[in-house]
Structures are given as C-alpha cells and as structure tokens.
Amino acid sequence: MSSKKETYAYLNPQYEWRTTNCKTFGAEGIDEYLYKNYLKNIEKGFYIECGAANGIEQSNTAALNFHYGWKGLLIEPNPFQYKNMSKLRHDCFASNCALVSHEYTEDYIEGFFGTDSRHLQGPLSAAEIKHLLENKEDLDLYNNATADSMCGQIKTNHDYDEKRHSDPTQAIQVPAKTLDWVLDSYAIEKADFFSLDVEGYELEALKGWSPFKYPIRYVLIETPSESSTEKDIINQYMAQHHYKIEEEIKHNTLYSLS
C-alpha cells in the first residue's frame, strides 16, 4: 500500500472497507477481470474462497462482497490471518481450517504459515499501528512476515518447498476439514464462484469436495507454472467432474460447470 492512509486502513481491522472506492483487490486485477467477463450477470451471488488470508490483500472475493452484493464463505488455516480476516470481512461465513481430501482421517494437519510470534497475536492495537506507521523498518519487517504468512504450505503428506521452509520447528497444527464438511456445517448447498489457492495442495483440497452434491458454477484454481504434470492432473480431475476449462488467467485456471 502506497499512502499512509491506505497503510493504516490495511493494518486497522476496524477500517470500514465497504466505503472504499477500490474496485479490485486480487493480484494483477484478476478479480476485476473475472467480474467483467464471467460474474457480472450473477445477482447476489455466493462465493467460496480458500486461502483467503486476511480477506483483503490479494482477495478474489472482497470486491464481490463490498461492491456487488455477494455473500460467501472464507476458509483460512493460518490462525493470525484468520483473526484479522474475521474482523475485516465480518459479515461472511468463516472457517479456520486447512482443506483436505476424504482420505485424510486425522483431525489436524501440520503446515508452515509464517508463524512469527509477533503475528499470531491477532489484530494490532492503535498504539502498535501508530508505531509501525512512524517506523519504516519495523513496518517493513511486519509486512515481510505477513507476506510469508500468505504463502503457507501444508507439511503433512505433501512435497512442500523445503528451501523456503527449512526449519521444521516452525510448522504448526491446524484443524483439517474437507470442503464437504465445511459446506455441510453451514448448510451451503451450492455456490457461484470458488477461488482455491493453497500453495500446491489444490488437488488434495479438491478431493474433499463432492461437486455433484455441492455444485459450483465457476472454479478458479491457482495452477503451478513450473509443473505441467500437476496442472494436467487437476485438469483431468475437473473434467471427470464435468468441468471445462474456460481460460488460463495469470497463473490460474478458470473452470465452469458444463
């Protein structure tokens, strides 16, 4: 965020984002592109976003929520991000868990989520915000740690990036749930848009969703640019469940229910 006012708004969980003129929150404007080309004719739609982070930064659903009358469900495993998200997007269903497949039977799963102790304490106080705004070095440190927490990866049964997450003691346990379980717990029967970005764990998360029971009109999945094999596997999995590729958009693939 460039201006002092914008920085304050981002750090302050009480800031009323619904009054902002900002129409795009997603990386490289992907949310604006999706709305203009696919979602604008859906009135009072329902979204699901997994890997929701704080609900604002790089969110593919914030604009739908704030400006276009949509409601939805946000899923975020990182406990720090979840606390902030619950304040910033307080009118959404929210679930603090990692999505897993139906084959995963444990109640918890380990992952790396940027677990710097300064950032597991939830929303910042007014005094802490004031200090960060007046001390650029500390603000940079805070933002860097927060950025790390947006790139968390599952450790259990997953080929995670050991170079980036070299200290196994930084892994923490978070609740493990299937998407079916989360949808059922909120009595959600269908949705119009699902954004899935879980740093390489997308296929396992998809295997915990039953598309025939809980149909979703459009599904946006972050796809690995470095692994065409993994992308092909996800494409095949989606095709098996009657989803066709609409297009590839900025390291993501958009599918629609055919």
GIFENLIN-V469202 format. One record per helix or strand of 3 or more residues. SS is the DSSP state (H for helix, E for strand). FROM is the first residue (numbers start at 1). TO is the last residue. Records with the same first field share a line. If there is no record, write none. Layout:
BEGIN
SS->FROM-TO ; FROM-TO
END
This chain:
BEGIN
H->4-11 ; 17-19 ; 27-39 ; 62-67 ; 79-88 ; 117-119 ; 126-134 ; 136-149 ; 168-170 ; 179-185 ; 202-206 ; 228-240
E->46-50 ; 71-75 ; 93-95 ; 108-112 ; 172-177 ; 191-196 ; 216-222 ; 243-249 ; 252-257
END
